[in-house]
């Protein structure tokens, strides 16, 4: 396998790209960024310095992933989604002097395995998106999202649960706290506001 980089993109020579990764037109991958195998970085997307990205990750067109974000395997970042990194953003300090890199401390967003961020969603600096969670298009995430949670709105709130297939789970009739994927039949159990996968499917 090999890496595919479009001529109009900008990939710093210190960035590491895994086999099978594709960087599309006008994308920028900054210094010391590390991308795993079989990733896709869409047109105009941005990957900041030192960002860590796992295998089989998709960054759709114009997604912005600011350092020091960490993305697990199989993560999906929708078109124009933004992962911010500054709790108190200012162009200048109180004296009017332009702020530089050393004048503030970056706080990265962590997106765990299999999670998806919808188009134009925003994840505020320092939040964690749990495994296989789904953030709706246009949502603004200002606090951590549990594994398998479906969140939407401004600010984002949990409105349901999803499974690995990304389909909204249904609570089984007569079995409170047991949630089933209508596509795969996989079962999950809700415990104290969190969701865990069960090892077996039920008939």
ZIPE-V681120 format. One record per pair of residues at least 4 apart in sequence whose C-alpha atoms are under 6 Angstrom apart, sorted by the first residue. I is the first residue (numbers start at 1). J is the second residue. Records with the same first field share a line. If there is no record, write none. Layout:
I = J / J
This chain:
1 = 19 / 20
2 = 19 / 20
3 = 19 / 20 / 21 / 22
4 = 22
5 = 22 / 23
6 = 24 / 25
8 = 25 / 26
9 = 25 / 26 / 27 / 28
10 = 28
11 = 28 / 29
12 = 30 / 31
14 = 31 / 32
15 = 31 / 32 / 33 / 34
16 = 34
17 = 35
18 = 35 / 36 / 37
19 = 37
20 = 37 / 38
21 = 37 / 38 / 39 / 40
22 = 40
23 = 41
24 = 42 / 43
25 = 43
26 = 43 / 44
27 = 43 / 44 / 45 / 46
28 = 46
29 = 47
30 = 48 / 49
31 = 49
32 = 49 / 50
33 = 49 / 50 / 51
34 = 52
35 = 53
36 = 54 / 55
37 = 55
38 = 56
39 = 56 / 57 / 58
40 = 58
41 = 59
42 = 59 / 60 / 61
43 = 61
44 = 61 / 62
45 = 61 / 62 / 63 / 64
46 = 64 / 65
47 = 65
48 = 66 / 67
49 = 67
51 = 67 / 68 / 69
52 = 70
53 = 70 / 71
54 = 71 / 72 / 73
55 = 73
56 = 74
57 = 74 / 75 / 76
58 = 76
59 = 77
60 = 78 / 79
61 = 79
62 = 79 / 80
63 = 79 / 80 / 81 / 82
64 = 82
65 = 83
66 = 83 / 84
67 = 108
68 = 108
69 = 108 / 109 / 110
70 = 110
71 = 110 / 111
72 = 112 / 113
73 = 113
74 = 113 / 114
75 = 113 / 114 / 115 / 116
76 = 116
77 = 116 / 117
78 = 117 / 118 / 119
79 = 119
80 = 119 / 120
81 = 119 / 120 / 121 / 122
82 = 122
83 = 123
84 = 124 / 125
85 = 106 / 107 / 108 / 125
86 = 106 / 125
91 = 98 / 99
92 = 96 / 97 / 98 / 99
93 = 97
99 = 103
107 = 125 / 126
108 = 125 / 126
109 = 125 / 126 / 127 / 128
110 = 128
111 = 128 / 129
112 = 129 / 130 / 131
113 = 131
114 = 131 / 132
115 = 131 / 132 / 133 / 134
116 = 134
117 = 135
118 = 135 / 136 / 137
119 = 137
120 = 137 / 138
121 = 137 / 138 / 139 / 140
122 = 140
123 = 141
124 = 141 / 142
127 = 143 / 144
128 = 144
129 = 144 / 145
130 = 145 / 146 / 147
131 = 147
132 = 148 / 164
133 = 147 / 148 / 149
134 = 150
135 = 151
136 = 152
139 = 152 / 153 / 154 / 156
140 = 154 / 155 / 156
141 = 156
148 = 161 / 162
149 = 161
150 = 158 / 159 / 160 / 161
151 = 156 / 157 / 158 / 159
152 = 156 / 157
161 = 168 / 169
162 = 166 / 167 / 168 / 169
169 = 179 / 180 / 181
170 = 179 / 180
171 = 178 / 179
172 = 178 / 179
177 = 189 / 190
178 = 188 / 189
179 = 187 / 188
180 = 185 / 186 / 187
181 = 185 / 186
186 = 201
187 = 198 / 201
188 = 196 / 197 / 198
189 = 195 / 196
190 = 194 / 195
